[in-house]
């Protein structure tokens, strides 16, 4: 990890045309501005962690015991909808 000291108005440039500017500093934290090409995805760290864990949860195998309680045969992903009358 690279750690830099910057003051308000100072910036750093990252390969690919990404510019990070220190907008303000106070006791509550630092506000930064990010100027990047539109194809670059920018997420806050905690949001990226949530997305990763949600993707892992969604990809995990689902227990099928609840299907037996519905009367569905094993290996079926969901009960079929009732036909329209």
Secondary structure, 3 states (H helix, E strand, C coil): CCCCCCCCCCEEEECCCEEEEEEEEECCEEEEEEECCCCCCCCCHHHHHHHHHHHHHHHCCCCCHHHHHHCCCCCCCCCCCCCCC
